[in-house]
Amino acid sequence: MPLYEYACAACDRRFDARRDVGDPDPSCPSCTSEDIRRVFSVFAATGGTTSGGRAGAAAAGGCACGGACACRGH
């Protein structure tokens, strides 16, 4: 079941909710408003290093080559 991040337009609270793909959006847990929107959020991947220690840079938001882009210049 996916975890989605929402923002409430009434009280500016951000919250997470596990929802099936076809489920309707939940109401805000703080103010019970239904004026919410799903927001894009980032995720963190953790695990062992498989490319000589480069997994840490990719998981931190950088490129797998150690830079901050998706340069494909490996």
PyMOL Python script that loads the backbone (N, CA, C, O; Angstrom):
from pymol import cmd

cmd.read_pdbstr("""\
ATOM      1  N   MET A   1       0.849  -1.170   0.000  1.00  0.00           N
ATOM      2  CA  MET A   1       0.000   0.000   0.000  1.00  0.00           C
ATOM      3  C   MET A   1       0.900   1.240   0.000  1.00  0.00           C
ATOM      4  O   MET A   1       1.740   1.388   0.888  1.00  0.00           O
ATOM      5  N   PRO A   2       0.738   2.126  -0.975  1.00  0.00           N
ATOM      6  CA  PRO A   2       1.600   3.317  -1.079  1.00  0.00           C
ATOM      7  C   PRO A   2       1.380   4.317   0.049  1.00  0.00           C
ATOM      8  O   PRO A   2       0.289   4.426   0.609  1.00  0.00           O
ATOM      9  N   LEU A   3       2.438   5.037   0.363  1.00  0.00           N
ATOM     10  CA  LEU A   3       2.388   6.109   1.352  1.00  0.00           C
ATOM     11  C   LEU A   3       2.424   7.431   0.597  1.00  0.00           C
ATOM     12  O   LEU A   3       3.381   7.711  -0.125  1.00  0.00           O
ATOM     13  N   TYR A   4       1.382   8.243   0.762  1.00  0.00           N
ATOM     14  CA  TYR A   4       1.288   9.526   0.083  1.00  0.00           C
ATOM     15  C   TYR A   4       1.450  10.652   1.079  1.00  0.00           C
ATOM     16  O   TYR A   4       1.122  10.507   2.257  1.00  0.00           O
ATOM     17  N   GLU A   5       1.963  11.792   0.596  1.00  0.00           N
ATOM     18  CA  GLU A   5       2.088  12.987   1.432  1.00  0.00           C
ATOM     19  C   GLU A   5       1.041  13.989   0.966  1.00  0.00           C
ATOM     20  O   GLU A   5       0.858  14.194  -0.234  1.00  0.00           O
ATOM     21  N   TYR A   6       0.355  14.609   1.920  1.00  0.00           N
ATOM     22  CA  TYR A   6      -0.705  15.566   1.634  1.00  0.00           C
ATOM     23  C   TYR A   6      -0.423  16.886   2.332  1.00  0.00           C
ATOM     24  O   TYR A   6       0.304  16.940   3.324  1.00  0.00           O
ATOM     25  N   ALA A   7      -1.018  17.957   1.792  1.00  0.00           N
ATOM     26  CA  ALA A   7      -0.957  19.283   2.414  1.00  0.00           C
ATOM     27  C   ALA A   7      -2.379  19.799   2.539  1.00  0.00           C
ATOM     28  O   ALA A   7      -3.154  19.731   1.585  1.00  0.00           O
ATOM     29  N   CYS A   8      -2.723  20.313   3.709  1.00  0.00           N
ATOM     30  CA  CYS A   8      -4.053  20.859   3.957  1.00  0.00           C
ATOM     31  C   CYS A   8      -4.044  22.346   3.609  1.00  0.00           C
ATOM     32  O   CYS A   8      -3.182  23.089   4.078  1.00  0.00           O
ATOM     33  N   ALA A   9      -4.999  22.780   2.789  1.00  0.00           N
ATOM     34  CA  ALA A   9      -5.090  24.192   2.407  1.00  0.00           C
ATOM     35  C   ALA A   9      -5.683  25.035   3.535  1.00  0.00           C
ATOM     36  O   ALA A   9      -5.460  26.245   3.581  1.00  0.00           O
ATOM     37  N   ALA A  10      -6.428  24.417   4.436  1.00  0.00           N
ATOM     38  CA  ALA A  10      -7.078  25.169   5.510  1.00  0.00           C
ATOM     39  C   ALA A  10      -6.122  25.503   6.657  1.00  0.00           C
ATOM     40  O   ALA A  10      -6.152  26.618   7.178  1.00  0.00           O
ATOM     41  N   CYS A  11      -5.273  24.545   7.057  1.00  0.00           N
ATOM     42  CA  CYS A  11      -4.415  24.787   8.226  1.00  0.00           C
ATOM     43  C   CYS A  11      -2.922  24.654   7.918  1.00  0.00           C
ATOM     44  O   CYS A  11      -2.103  24.760   8.832  1.00  0.00           O
ATOM     45  N   ASP A  12      -2.548  24.427   6.664  1.00  0.00           N
ATOM     46  CA  ASP A  12      -1.156  24.306   6.218  1.00  0.00           C
ATOM     47  C   ASP A  12      -0.407  23.122   6.806  1.00  0.00           C
ATOM     48  O   ASP A  12       0.823  23.094   6.753  1.00  0.00           O
ATOM     49  N   ARG A  13      -1.097  22.160   7.354  1.00  0.00           N
ATOM     50  CA  ARG A  13      -0.429  20.983   7.909  1.00  0.00           C
ATOM     51  C   ARG A  13      -0.091  20.020   6.783  1.00  0.00           C
ATOM     52  O   ARG A  13      -0.867  19.852   5.842  1.00  0.00           O
ATOM     53  N   ARG A  14       1.076  19.389   6.886  1.00  0.00           N
ATOM     54  CA  ARG A  14       1.469  18.311   5.975  1.00  0.00           C
ATOM     55  C   ARG A  14       1.377  17.010   6.746  1.00  0.00           C
ATOM     56  O   ARG A  14       1.756  16.939   7.916  1.00  0.00           O
ATOM     57  N   PHE A  15       0.871  15.979   6.081  1.00  0.00           N
ATOM     58  CA  PHE A  15       0.740  14.683   6.740  1.00  0.00           C
ATOM     59  C   PHE A  15       0.854  13.572   5.710  1.00  0.00           C
ATOM     60  O   PHE A  15       0.673  13.795   4.513  1.00  0.00           O
ATOM     61  N   ASP A  16       1.159  12.371   6.192  1.00  0.00           N
ATOM     62  CA  ASP A  16       1.281  11.179   5.361  1.00  0.00           C
ATOM     63  C   ASP A  16       0.089  10.285   5.604  1.00  0.00           C
ATOM     64  O   ASP A  16      -0.471  10.260   6.699  1.00  0.00           O
ATOM     65  N   ALA A  17      -0.300   9.543   4.566  1.00  0.00           N
ATOM     66  CA  ALA A  17      -1.382   8.578   4.711  1.00  0.00           C
ATOM     67  C   ALA A  17      -1.140   7.415   3.761  1.00  0.00           C
ATOM     68  O   ALA A  17      -0.768   7.623   2.606  1.00  0.00           O
ATOM     69  N   ARG A  18      -1.347   6.207   4.234  1.00  0.00           N
ATOM     70  CA  ARG A  18      -1.251   5.014   3.388  1.00  0.00           C
ATOM     71  C   ARG A  18      -2.611   4.836   2.724  1.00  0.00           C
ATOM     72  O   ARG A  18      -3.638   4.737   3.394  1.00  0.00           O
ATOM     73  N   ARG A  19      -2.598   4.798   1.394  1.00  0.00           N
ATOM     74  CA  ARG A  19      -3.835   4.700   0.632  1.00  0.00           C
ATOM     75  C   ARG A  19      -3.644   3.722  -0.509  1.00  0.00           C
ATOM     76  O   ARG A  19      -2.574   3.674  -1.116  1.00  0.00           O
ATOM     77  N   ASP A  20      -4.678   2.938  -0.806  1.00  0.00           N
ATOM     78  CA  ASP A  20      -4.678   2.158  -2.031  1.00  0.00           C
ATOM     79  C   ASP A  20      -4.869   3.132  -3.190  1.00  0.00           C
ATOM     80  O   ASP A  20      -5.381   4.234  -2.992  1.00  0.00           O
ATOM     81  N   VAL A  21      -4.474   2.748  -4.367  1.00  0.00           N
ATOM     82  CA  VAL A  21      -4.505   3.640  -5.513  1.00  0.00           C
ATOM     83  C   VAL A  21      -5.921   4.174  -5.777  1.00  0.00           C
ATOM     84  O   VAL A  21      -6.057   5.343  -6.137  1.00  0.00           O
ATOM     85  N   GLY A  22      -6.953   3.386  -5.616  1.00  0.00           N
ATOM     86  CA  GLY A  22      -8.321   3.816  -5.901  1.00  0.00           C
ATOM     87  C   GLY A  22      -9.041   4.487  -4.750  1.00  0.00           C
ATOM     88  O   GLY A  22     -10.171   4.945  -4.919  1.00  0.00           O
ATOM     89  N   ASP A  23      -8.414   4.557  -3.573  1.00  0.00           N
ATOM     90  CA  ASP A  23      -9.065   5.163  -2.409  1.00  0.00           C
ATOM     91  C   ASP A  23      -9.195   6.673  -2.572  1.00  0.00           C
ATOM     92  O   ASP A  23      -8.332   7.307  -3.179  1.00  0.00           O
ATOM     93  N   PRO A  24     -10.270   7.256  -2.034  1.00  0.00           N
ATOM     94  CA  PRO A  24     -10.369   8.721  -2.055  1.00  0.00           C
ATOM     95  C   PRO A  24      -9.354   9.332  -1.094  1.00  0.00           C
ATOM     96  O   PRO A  24      -8.891   8.672  -0.164  1.00  0.00           O
ATOM     97  N   ASP A  25      -9.015  10.597  -1.328  1.00  0.00           N
ATOM     98  CA  ASP A  25      -8.069  11.284  -0.449  1.00  0.00           C
ATOM     99  C   ASP A  25      -8.675  11.427   0.944  1.00  0.00           C
ATOM    100  O   ASP A  25      -9.886  11.611   1.072  1.00  0.00           O
ATOM    101  N   PRO A  26      -7.849  11.344   1.991  1.00  0.00           N
ATOM    102  CA  PRO A  26      -8.359  11.466   3.359  1.00  0.00           C
ATOM    103  C   PRO A  26      -8.626  12.928   3.717  1.00  0.00           C
ATOM    104  O   PRO A  26      -8.223  13.838   2.993  1.00  0.00           O
ATOM    105  N   SER A  27      -9.300  13.135   4.827  1.00  0.00           N
ATOM    106  CA  SER A  27      -9.450  14.497   5.351  1.00  0.00           C
ATOM    107  C   SER A  27      -8.266  14.792   6.264  1.00  0.00           C
ATOM    108  O   SER A  27      -7.563  13.877   6.694  1.00  0.00           O
ATOM    109  N   CYS A  28      -8.048  16.071   6.559  1.00  0.00           N
ATOM    110  CA  CYS A  28      -6.921  16.483   7.392  1.00  0.00           C
ATOM    111  C   CYS A  28      -7.110  15.968   8.821  1.00  0.00           C
ATOM    112  O   CYS A  28      -8.182  16.145   9.399  1.00  0.00           O
ATOM    113  N   PRO A  29      -6.088  15.336   9.395  1.00  0.00           N
ATOM    114  CA  PRO A  29      -6.215  14.836  10.764  1.00  0.00           C
ATOM    115  C   PRO A  29      -6.241  15.949  11.819  1.00  0.00           C
ATOM    116  O   PRO A  29      -6.660  15.707  12.951  1.00  0.00           O
ATOM    117  N   SER A  30      -5.796  17.169  11.466  1.00  0.00           N
ATOM    118  CA  SER A  30      -5.803  18.268  12.437  1.00  0.00           C
ATOM    119  C   SER A  30      -7.128  19.005  12.471  1.00  0.00           C
ATOM    120  O   SER A  30      -7.717  19.188  13.536  1.00  0.00           O
ATOM    121  N   CYS A  31      -7.601  19.435  11.289  1.00  0.00           N
ATOM    122  CA  CYS A  31      -8.802  20.281  11.260  1.00  0.00           C
ATOM    123  C   CYS A  31      -9.982  19.624  10.568  1.00  0.00           C
ATOM    124  O   CYS A  31     -11.045  20.236  10.459  1.00  0.00           O
ATOM    125  N   THR A  32      -9.826  18.399  10.101  1.00  0.00           N
ATOM    126  CA  THR A  32     -10.828  17.589   9.394  1.00  0.00           C
ATOM    127  C   THR A  32     -11.289  18.199   8.073  1.00  0.00           C
ATOM    128  O   THR A  32     -12.316  17.783   7.536  1.00  0.00           O
ATOM    129  N   SER A  33     -10.558  19.169   7.541  1.00  0.00           N
ATOM    130  CA  SER A  33     -10.902  19.762   6.251  1.00  0.00           C
ATOM    131  C   SER A  33     -10.682  18.745   5.139  1.00  0.00           C
ATOM    132  O   SER A  33      -9.788  17.903   5.230  1.00  0.00           O
ATOM    133  N   GLU A  34     -11.483  18.819   4.107  1.00  0.00           N
ATOM    134  CA  GLU A  34     -11.296  17.976   2.937  1.00  0.00           C
ATOM    135  C   GLU A  34     -10.622  18.745   1.806  1.00  0.00           C
ATOM    136  O   GLU A  34     -10.498  18.232   0.694  1.00  0.00           O
ATOM    137  N   ASP A  35     -10.185  19.973   2.085  1.00  0.00           N
ATOM    138  CA  ASP A  35      -9.494  20.817   1.105  1.00  0.00           C
ATOM    139  C   ASP A  35      -7.996  20.524   1.187  1.00  0.00           C
ATOM    140  O   ASP A  35      -7.215  21.340   1.677  1.00  0.00           O
ATOM    141  N   ILE A  36      -7.612  19.345   0.700  1.00  0.00           N
ATOM    142  CA  ILE A  36      -6.219  18.907   0.749  1.00  0.00           C
ATOM    143  C   ILE A  36      -5.749  18.614  -0.659  1.00  0.00           C
ATOM    144  O   ILE A  36      -6.553  18.454  -1.577  1.00  0.00           O
ATOM    145  N   ARG A  37      -4.442  18.544  -0.819  1.00  0.00           N
ATOM    146  CA  ARG A  37      -3.858  18.161  -2.104  1.00  0.00           C
ATOM    147  C   ARG A  37      -2.697  17.221  -1.848  1.00  0.00           C
ATOM    148  O   ARG A  37      -1.996  17.327  -0.842  1.00  0.00           O
ATOM    149  N   ARG A  38      -2.511  16.310  -2.768  1.00  0.00           N
ATOM    150  CA  ARG A  38      -1.384  15.398  -2.687  1.00  0.00           C
ATOM    151  C   ARG A  38      -0.158  16.153  -3.188  1.00  0.00           C
ATOM    152  O   ARG A  38      -0.216  16.823  -4.219  1.00  0.00           O
ATOM    153  N   VAL A  39       0.942  16.046  -2.464  1.00  0.00           N
ATOM    154  CA  VAL A  39       2.161  16.741  -2.858  1.00  0.00           C
ATOM    155  C   VAL A  39       3.227  15.719  -3.235  1.00  0.00           C
ATOM    156  O   VAL A  39       3.212  14.578  -2.774  1.00  0.00           O
ATOM    157  N   PHE A  40       4.141  16.154  -4.075  1.00  0.00           N
ATOM    158  CA  PHE A  40       5.265  15.303  -4.428  1.00  0.00           C
ATOM    159  C   PHE A  40       6.246  15.292  -3.276  1.00  0.00           C
ATOM    160  O   PHE A  40       6.531  16.332  -2.684  1.00  0.00           O
ATOM    161  N   SER A  41       6.750  14.140  -2.965  1.00  0.00           N
ATOM    162  CA  SER A  41       7.727  14.027  -1.892  1.00  0.00           C
ATOM    163  C   SER A  41       8.866  13.142  -2.372  1.00  0.00           C
ATOM    164  O   SER A  41       8.709  12.364  -3.313  1.00  0.00           O
ATOM    165  N   VAL A  42      10.000  13.268  -1.725  1.00  0.00           N
ATOM    166  CA  VAL A  42      11.161  12.465  -2.079  1.00  0.00           C
ATOM    167  C   VAL A  42      11.230  11.269  -1.156  1.00  0.00           C
ATOM    168  O   VAL A  42      10.628  11.259  -0.082  1.00  0.00           O
ATOM    169  N   PHE A  43      11.952  10.285  -1.575  1.00  0.00           N
ATOM    170  CA  PHE A  43      12.141   9.119  -0.730  1.00  0.00           C
ATOM    171  C   PHE A  43      13.625   8.862  -0.576  1.00  0.00           C
ATOM    172  O   PHE A  43      14.442   9.303  -1.385  1.00  0.00           O
ATOM    173  N   ALA A  44      13.946   8.156   0.458  1.00  0.00           N
ATOM    174  CA  ALA A  44      15.342   7.809   0.718  1.00  0.00           C
ATOM    175  C   ALA A  44      15.517   6.314   0.509  1.00  0.00           C
ATOM    176  O   ALA A  44      14.721   5.509   0.994  1.00  0.00           O
ATOM    177  N   ALA A  45      16.547   5.959  -0.205  1.00  0.00           N
ATOM    178  CA  ALA A  45      16.881   4.556  -0.403  1.00  0.00           C
ATOM    179  C   ALA A  45      18.101   4.244   0.435  1.00  0.00           C
ATOM    180  O   ALA A  45      19.086   4.981   0.408  1.00  0.00           O
ATOM    181  N   THR A  46      18.040   3.165   1.169  1.00  0.00           N
ATOM    182  CA  THR A  46      19.179   2.765   1.979  1.00  0.00           C
ATOM    183  C   THR A  46      19.563   1.349   1.611  1.00  0.00           C
ATOM    184  O   THR A  46      18.755   0.594   1.069  1.00  0.00           O
ATOM    185  N   GLY A  47      20.779   1.000   1.903  1.00  0.00           N
ATOM    186  CA  GLY A  47      21.225  -0.346   1.605  1.00  0.00           C
ATOM    187  C   GLY A  47      22.730  -0.386   1.518  1.00  0.00           C
ATOM    188  O   GLY A  47      23.409   0.606   1.784  1.00  0.00           O
ATOM    189  N   GLY A  48      23.238  -1.521   1.147  1.00  0.00           N
ATOM    190  CA  GLY A  48      24.677  -1.692   1.023  1.00  0.00           C
ATOM    191  C   GLY A  48      25.215  -0.992  -0.207  1.00  0.00           C
ATOM    192  O   GLY A  48      24.468  -0.633  -1.117  1.00  0.00           O
ATOM    193  N   THR A  49      26.481  -0.809  -0.217  1.00  0.00           N
ATOM    194  CA  THR A  49      27.110  -0.191  -1.380  1.00  0.00           C
ATOM    195  C   THR A  49      27.416  -1.273  -2.391  1.00  0.00           C
ATOM    196  O   THR A  49      28.012  -2.296  -2.057  1.00  0.00           O
ATOM    197  N   THR A  50      27.010  -1.048  -3.624  1.00  0.00           N
ATOM    198  CA  THR A  50      27.263  -2.026  -4.676  1.00  0.00           C
ATOM    199  C   THR A  50      28.193  -1.482  -5.744  1.00  0.00           C
ATOM    200  O   THR A  50      28.619  -2.230  -6.624  1.00  0.00           O
ATOM    201  N   SER A  51      28.518  -0.193  -5.688  1.00  0.00           N
ATOM    202  CA  SER A  51      29.371   0.389  -6.733  1.00  0.00           C
ATOM    203  C   SER A  51      30.540   1.143  -6.112  1.00  0.00           C
ATOM    204  O   SER A  51      30.791   2.299  -6.450  1.00  0.00           O
ATOM    205  N   GLY A  52      31.235   0.498  -5.224  1.00  0.00           N
ATOM    206  CA  GLY A  52      32.413   1.100  -4.652  1.00  0.00           C
ATOM    207  C   GLY A  52      32.157   2.294  -3.752  1.00  0.00           C
ATOM    208  O   GLY A  52      32.935   3.248  -3.753  1.00  0.00           O
ATOM    209  N   GLY A  53      31.071   2.252  -2.980  1.00  0.00           N
ATOM    210  CA  GLY A  53      30.803   3.329  -2.031  1.00  0.00           C
ATOM    211  C   GLY A  53      29.986   4.468  -2.580  1.00  0.00           C
ATOM    212  O   GLY A  53      29.823   5.482  -1.901  1.00  0.00           O
ATOM    213  N   ARG A  54      29.469   4.345  -3.774  1.00  0.00           N
ATOM    214  CA  ARG A  54      28.727   5.442  -4.388  1.00  0.00           C
ATOM    215  C   ARG A  54      27.258   5.474  -3.996  1.00  0.00           C
ATOM    216  O   ARG A  54      26.584   6.458  -4.298  1.00  0.00           O
ATOM    217  N   ALA A  55      26.736   4.461  -3.348  1.00  0.00           N
ATOM    218  CA  ALA A  55      25.328   4.435  -2.978  1.00  0.00           C
ATOM    219  C   ALA A  55      24.985   5.546  -2.005  1.00  0.00           C
ATOM    220  O   ALA A  55      23.857   6.038  -2.021  1.00  0.00           O
ATOM    221  N   GLY A  56      25.907   5.952  -1.165  1.00  0.00           N
ATOM    222  CA  GLY A  56      25.640   7.020  -0.216  1.00  0.00           C
ATOM    223  C   GLY A  56      25.365   8.336  -0.898  1.00  0.00           C
ATOM    224  O   GLY A  56      24.489   9.078  -0.452  1.00  0.00           O
ATOM    225  N   ALA A  57      26.076   8.657  -1.959  1.00  0.00           N
ATOM    226  CA  ALA A  57      25.853   9.906  -2.684  1.00  0.00           C
ATOM    227  C   ALA A  57      24.502   9.892  -3.382  1.00  0.00           C
ATOM    228  O   ALA A  57      23.800  10.903  -3.390  1.00  0.00           O
ATOM    229  N   ALA A  58      24.135   8.769  -3.962  1.00  0.00           N
ATOM    230  CA  ALA A  58      22.857   8.689  -4.646  1.00  0.00           C
ATOM    231  C   ALA A  58      21.708   8.776  -3.655  1.00  0.00           C
ATOM    232  O   ALA A  58      20.707   9.437  -3.933  1.00  0.00           O
ATOM    233  N   ALA A  59      21.828   8.129  -2.513  1.00  0.00           N
ATOM    234  CA  ALA A  59      20.774   8.166  -1.515  1.00  0.00           C
ATOM    235  C   ALA A  59      20.639   9.546  -0.892  1.00  0.00           C
ATOM    236  O   ALA A  59      19.568   9.900  -0.399  1.00  0.00           O
ATOM    237  N   ALA A  60      21.705  10.326  -0.908  1.00  0.00           N
ATOM    238  CA  ALA A  60      21.654  11.662  -0.336  1.00  0.00           C
ATOM    239  C   ALA A  60      21.160  12.697  -1.340  1.00  0.00           C
ATOM    240  O   ALA A  60      21.129  13.886  -1.023  1.00  0.00           O
ATOM    241  N   GLY A  61      20.775  12.276  -2.538  1.00  0.00           N
ATOM    242  CA  GLY A  61      20.246  13.187  -3.522  1.00  0.00           C
ATOM    243  C   GLY A  61      21.225  13.564  -4.612  1.00  0.00           C
ATOM    244  O   GLY A  61      20.864  14.297  -5.533  1.00  0.00           O
ATOM    245  N   GLY A  62      22.441  13.090  -4.533  1.00  0.00           N
ATOM    246  CA  GLY A  62      23.427  13.393  -5.556  1.00  0.00           C
ATOM    247  C   GLY A  62      23.416  12.341  -6.643  1.00  0.00           C
ATOM    248  O   GLY A  62      22.692  11.349  -6.559  1.00  0.00           O
ATOM    249  N   CYS A  63      24.207  12.559  -7.639  1.00  0.00           N
ATOM    250  CA  CYS A  63      24.340  11.605  -8.729  1.00  0.00           C
ATOM    251  C   CYS A  63      25.154  10.398  -8.249  1.00  0.00           C
ATOM    252  O   CYS A  63      25.932  10.504  -7.301  1.00  0.00           O
ATOM    253  N   ALA A  64      24.971   9.282  -8.895  1.00  0.00           N
ATOM    254  CA  ALA A  64      25.711   8.077  -8.524  1.00  0.00           C
ATOM    255  C   ALA A  64      27.212   8.231  -8.765  1.00  0.00           C
ATOM    256  O   ALA A  64      28.014   7.488  -8.199  1.00  0.00           O
ATOM    257  N   CYS A  65      27.595   9.207  -9.616  1.00  0.00           N
ATOM    258  CA  CYS A  65      29.024   9.419  -9.863  1.00  0.00           C
ATOM    259  C   CYS A  65      29.652  10.297  -8.789  1.00  0.00           C
ATOM    260  O   CYS A  65      30.855  10.556  -8.830  1.00  0.00           O
ATOM    261  N   GLY A  66      28.862  10.755  -7.835  1.00  0.00           N
ATOM    262  CA  GLY A  66      29.378  11.583  -6.759  1.00  0.00           C
ATOM    263  C   GLY A  66      29.064  13.061  -6.915  1.00  0.00           C
ATOM    264  O   GLY A  66      29.303  13.847  -5.999  1.00  0.00           O
ATOM    265  N   GLY A  67      28.526  13.448  -8.081  1.00  0.00           N
ATOM    266  CA  GLY A  67      28.137  14.845  -8.311  1.00  0.00           C
ATOM    267  C   GLY A  67      26.691  15.079  -7.909  1.00  0.00           C
ATOM    268  O   GLY A  67      26.080  14.241  -7.246  1.00  0.00           O
ATOM    269  N   ALA A  68      26.153  16.204  -8.307  1.00  0.00           N
ATOM    270  CA  ALA A  68      24.776  16.554  -7.963  1.00  0.00           C
ATOM    271  C   ALA A  68      23.864  16.479  -9.173  1.00  0.00           C
ATOM    272  O   ALA A  68      22.799  17.097  -9.167  1.00  0.00           O
ATOM    273  N   CYS A  69      24.240  15.750 -10.204  1.00  0.00           N
ATOM    274  CA  CYS A  69      23.438  15.671 -11.428  1.00  0.00           C
ATOM    275  C   CYS A  69      23.303  14.223 -11.873  1.00  0.00           C
ATOM    276  O   CYS A  69      23.893  13.314 -11.289  1.00  0.00           O
ATOM    277  N   ALA A  70      22.524  14.035 -12.904  1.00  0.00           N
ATOM    278  CA  ALA A  70      22.400  12.714 -13.508  1.00  0.00           C
ATOM    279  C   ALA A  70      23.189  12.730 -14.811  1.00  0.00           C
ATOM    280  O   ALA A  70      22.607  12.641 -15.892  1.00  0.00           O
ATOM    281  N   CYS A  71      24.481  12.842 -14.715  1.00  0.00           N
ATOM    282  CA  CYS A  71      25.349  13.137 -15.862  1.00  0.00           C
ATOM    283  C   CYS A  71      25.576  11.970 -16.808  1.00  0.00           C
ATOM    284  O   CYS A  71      25.933  12.192 -17.965  1.00  0.00           O
ATOM    285  N   ARG A  72      25.389  10.771 -16.373  1.00  0.00           N
ATOM    286  CA  ARG A  72      25.640   9.570 -17.172  1.00  0.00           C
ATOM    287  C   ARG A  72      27.094   9.479 -17.637  1.00  0.00           C
ATOM    288  O   ARG A  72      27.410   8.702 -18.538  1.00  0.00           O
ATOM    289  N   GLY A  73      27.970  10.262 -17.030  1.00  0.00           N
ATOM    290  CA  GLY A  73      29.358  10.268 -17.466  1.00  0.00           C
ATOM    291  C   GLY A  73      30.236   9.348 -16.660  1.00  0.00           C
ATOM    292  O   GLY A  73      31.335   9.752 -16.281  1.00  0.00           O
ATOM    293  N   HIS A  74      29.825   8.162 -16.381  1.00  0.00           N
ATOM    294  CA  HIS A  74      30.591   7.240 -15.549  1.00  0.00           C
ATOM    295  C   HIS A  74      31.626   6.548 -16.373  1.00  0.00           C
ATOM    296  O   HIS A  74      32.380   5.726 -15.853  1.00  0.00           O
TER     297      HIS A  74
END
""", "prot")
cmd.dss("prot")
cmd.show_as("cartoon", "prot")
cmd.util.cbc("prot")
cmd.orient("prot")
